[in-house]
Amino acid sequence: MISTMLKTAAAAAFSSAILAGAAGANPSVWKYEWPTTDFEKTSVEFDEILSGGPPKDGIPAIDSPRHIALEELETFRDFDIEPTEPVVGIVINGEMRAYPLSILMWHEIVNDELGGVPISVTFCPLCNAAVVFDRRLDGKVLDFGTTGKLRNSDLVMYDRQTESWWQQFLGEAIIGEMLGKRLTVLPSRLESWANFQARANDTASLLVPTNTRLRRYGANPYNGYDSLSTPFLYSGEALQSLKEVDVAPLARVITIDRRGDGQKEAWALDLLRERKRVETDDGFVITWEPGQNSALDSSAISRGVDVGNVVVQQRTAQGELADQPYGIDFAFAYKAFFPDGEIIVQ
């Protein structure tokens, strides 16, 4: 009963915040904080962009990441991670690295390099969207930070080279000099720490905090978020369309750009949990197994409900399976950005 009351109160607070955030959608005010951003170039309506609360870089990206080789972890006492905690696992040119959500939760962006490739590892807790981008574009290597703004409750990033604004869910510039440009999404896995370790090679490393006193790493500041009935700072048409197909707004869906044209398709996580494996006619193989905590359930990530591990691969011409980019996103975010997209539920 108490839990229900708290969740109802939180949902009401989120709805009230929508009105407060909408009042801040004003480029004439934004220009004081963003003097070099070209607000004349935009592909979105400004009233779709709301203040999430923090100012520019109020959620600080990690620009000088610290990594620990797996063999060094036994002697590293400044950071703990449980086997079932979620990490973003990446392999590039044979090099492997894990980025714990317990760190990404507090920073949302890590500008890094792996296997000789400049990357940005991003996580939007409000959409459960973990996306890894190649930072190279048009002869530049971009560095990303947080604007403190949200659109469809999703992180709006900016690049420090042109101060253009980017939609994290799409990897697309929506305001500024880079308008319409798209970043390349790299394959990664949102997986348990145990699963990453099981497939690790001699190059594998783990992102660890540079200063554990600055943040409560391992804690979830969005306690109970993924069981709310209403997402934060979103009240759009996606909520009604989800109601019509009986999918909860904060239910997880697996999203894949199968054709490579930016248009994603979605499968309900509940369906995959039931089937364990789905294979499409064009060779995509989606699998599920238990053993990974939700990062957005309990106050401690290591105690979050088991949402399982998803892997998305595609068969090559040689018949081998190769990892493909995918998301395990909240349904409302998918439908907000892809209103005509179908969620396969059976």
C-alpha angles and dihedrals in degrees: 000000000000091000091052092050092050092050092048090050091048092051090051090050091051090052091050090050089059091067093046092048094048090060089063095058094107123125091195087065095038091058091072089063095031106039095159099045112107102226090177087077111068139138096193138059110260093226088066089067114080134182111256091199106259120089126235107314089359084133097050120222117221109247100166102043122193119218131192123202112236093245089058095055096087090065096040109098103169098082133036128198127180122222094249097047116115123253134173103241118201134183119190123170090342096309119117133202137169123214112196117222086221086072099033089053089070100038106027093198133056117186105204146139127239128176090356092304122116106229141177116213108202136185128183107194093194091062097026084233116157111182130169117206135193102236094209116102134154094347094310132105105219128209117205134212136172122269095199087237131115134202117191084355089295127128116267107208129191132208116232094218098064102002089233115158120241133197106231095204091057103027087229131133108239101175134029142015094333093052112159095010117132130210121223112252113221126212114262138153128233094213144147119275088242092055092050091050091049092059097035122127132200092283096054119128139169129229109237131182120270090215120015092192093068098065139021094246111194092030122106112224089190095062111184094359098134092056095053119112093224129045123230116270096353127106101149135133093280090078092061094044090052091050089056091058094038096243118141114237092237096042112121121248130185108235123197134177094216097171096042093235098112094259110120132205124206140214122193113248089223089060092050091046088056097044099033090205136042124183123190128211091252094058103265112145118197118187135181133198131167126254112085128104124228107245091211104050115070127033086248114052091214089062096049121127115273109261094166135225123292125196123187119196138159129216114248125217086266091056095251123132117243126189116253131196114266141155134225094205137164112267095236091058093050092050093043091058096031105033092168093047119114124229109213107220103165 
